[in-house]
């Protein structure tokens, strides 16, 4: 990977439970839409998900009602 390459960590946003509770429904939906689009775009350009436990992140998001 080159120095200027974008990584998952560069584009991923993760809220604490306390921060998530402060978001209104529009903000929560926007977050979901943007992160889904990010996953799709990174996958489309061949990003390797091997180093990231996406399943764990999704389960965590579901527990928080995301």
Backbone bond lengths (Angstrom), bond angles and torsions (degrees), N, CA, C in turn:
res aa  C-N    CA-C-N  psi(-1)  N-CA   C-N-CA  omega(-1)  CA-C   N-CA-C  phi
1 X - - - 1.454 - - 1.525 108.15 -
2 X 1.330 117.30 139.23 1.455 120.77 -179.10 1.521 110.98 -84.61
3 X 1.320 114.97 165.77 1.468 119.69 -179.12 1.517 113.17 -60.36
4 X 1.323 117.66 -32.60 1.462 121.58 -175.29 1.519 113.44 -92.25
5 X 1.319 117.81 2.69 1.460 120.87 -178.20 1.525 110.50 -69.19
6 X 1.314 115.01 142.02 1.458 121.20 176.52 1.518 107.70 -82.30
7 X 1.305 116.35 136.23 1.460 120.60 177.72 1.521 109.70 -112.67
8 X 1.302 115.13 166.07 1.464 120.84 176.20 1.532 110.16 -55.78
9 X 1.317 116.62 -43.20 1.462 120.50 -178.32 1.528 112.62 -64.10
10 X 1.334 117.03 -25.15 1.464 120.50 177.44 1.525 112.15 -69.67
11 X 1.313 117.57 -29.07 1.468 120.70 -173.86 1.523 114.02 -111.75
12 X 1.319 116.72 -10.34 1.463 120.72 -177.85 1.531 110.70 -79.21
13 X 1.321 115.07 135.90 1.462 121.47 175.53 1.526 106.79 -120.83
14 X 1.310 115.86 129.28 1.462 119.72 179.66 1.522 107.89 -130.01
15 X 1.317 115.51 124.92 1.460 121.19 179.70 1.521 109.93 -95.80
16 X 1.317 116.52 146.80 1.461 119.73 168.89 1.522 106.75 -71.76
17 X 1.328 117.17 165.17 1.460 120.75 178.22 1.519 110.36 -60.12
18 X 1.318 116.67 -39.70 1.463 120.82 179.97 1.529 111.16 -64.16
19 X 1.341 116.97 -42.06 1.469 120.48 177.59 1.524 110.76 -66.16
20 X 1.331 116.34 -41.64 1.464 120.79 -178.24 1.519 111.25 -60.45
21 X 1.328 117.12 -40.60 1.461 121.25 -179.60 1.526 112.07 -63.35
22 X 1.328 117.56 -24.48 1.465 121.22 -179.10 1.529 113.06 -81.17
23 X 1.323 116.95 -14.79 1.467 119.94 -179.24 1.523 110.18 -77.96
24 X 1.325 116.25 144.65 1.460 119.08 175.02 1.536 108.67 -84.67
25 X 1.333 117.91 168.30 1.471 120.36 -176.74 1.533 113.32 -56.08
26 X 1.321 118.32 -38.50 1.460 120.72 178.82 1.529 110.17 -61.25
27 X 1.321 117.88 -44.38 1.464 121.89 -179.34 1.535 110.84 -65.12
28 X 1.312 117.31 -39.52 1.463 120.84 178.44 1.521 110.76 -64.35
29 X 1.323 116.93 -43.89 1.463 120.68 178.60 1.524 111.21 -65.88
30 X 1.318 116.98 -38.92 1.457 120.59 177.60 1.523 110.09 -62.13
31 X 1.325 116.92 -44.20 1.469 121.88 177.37 1.531 110.13 -56.81
32 X 1.331 116.34 -49.30 1.461 120.37 -179.21 1.523 111.10 -59.38
33 X 1.336 116.47 -46.23 1.461 121.26 -178.72 1.530 111.70 -62.85
34 X 1.330 116.34 -44.61 1.464 120.58 -178.03 1.531 110.65 -66.81
35 X 1.325 117.67 -43.36 1.463 119.68 -179.19 1.528 110.94 -68.39
36 X 1.321 118.81 -37.56 1.459 121.26 176.56 1.527 110.01 -62.61
37 X 1.308 116.60 -44.81 1.461 120.91 177.96 1.532 110.78 -62.74
38 X 1.319 116.72 -38.72 1.464 121.25 177.89 1.525 110.33 -62.47
39 X 1.335 117.53 -47.34 1.467 121.09 177.81 1.524 110.85 -57.95
40 X 1.328 116.06 -45.54 1.467 120.37 -179.42 1.532 110.94 -62.62
41 X 1.322 116.84 -45.28 1.461 120.09 -178.50 1.519 112.51 -65.17
42 X 1.315 116.83 -43.20 1.460 119.65 178.92 1.531 110.93 -65.37
43 X 1.329 116.47 -38.74 1.461 120.14 177.51 1.521 110.46 -64.71
44 X 1.330 116.83 -40.59 1.459 121.71 -178.58 1.532 112.50 -62.31
45 X 1.322 116.62 -30.09 1.470 118.72 179.98 1.528 111.44 -95.44
46 X 1.340 116.36 10.37 1.447 121.18 173.79 1.506 115.68 86.04
47 X 1.323 117.18 23.15 1.463 120.17 179.04 1.521 109.90 -62.26
48 X 1.318 116.75 136.44 1.464 122.19 179.41 1.523 109.50 -88.19
49 X 1.322 116.23 122.55 1.457 121.72 -179.37 1.524 112.00 -93.18
50 X 1.319 117.27 6.00 1.463 121.47 -175.30 1.523 113.25 -58.71
51 X 1.326 117.56 -33.67 1.455 121.28 -176.29 1.524 113.56 -86.21
52 X 1.328 117.58 0.14 1.461 120.77 -176.17 1.511 109.80 -127.45
53 X 1.312 115.80 135.41 1.455 120.61 179.43 1.528 108.32 -91.06
54 X 1.317 115.95 80.78 1.463 122.06 -177.27 1.524 110.38 -64.48
55 X 1.329 116.68 -37.86 1.462 119.75 179.47 1.525 110.45 -59.80
56 X 1.330 117.14 -43.15 1.464 120.64 178.94 1.519 110.79 -63.78
57 X 1.332 117.46 -40.93 1.458 121.13 178.84 1.528 110.68 -62.46
58 X 1.325 116.54 -43.62 1.466 120.24 -179.68 1.521 111.19 -64.39
59 X 1.332 116.90 -41.08 1.457 120.06 178.59 1.522 110.69 -64.88
60 X 1.330 116.55 -39.20 1.461 121.03 177.38 1.524 109.89 -62.99
61 X 1.326 116.59 -41.56 1.457 120.71 179.60 1.521 111.04 -63.66
62 X 1.329 116.54 -39.74 1.457 119.74 179.76 1.527 111.23 -66.84
63 X 1.328 117.18 -37.40 1.459 120.17 178.44 1.521 110.88 -62.83
64 X 1.338 116.69 -31.82 1.461 121.12 -179.18 1.527 111.68 -89.95
65 X 1.325 117.42 7.09 1.459 120.48 178.42 1.502 112.86 72.27
66 X 1.314 116.01 28.32 1.470 119.94 179.87 1.482 111.13 -85.12
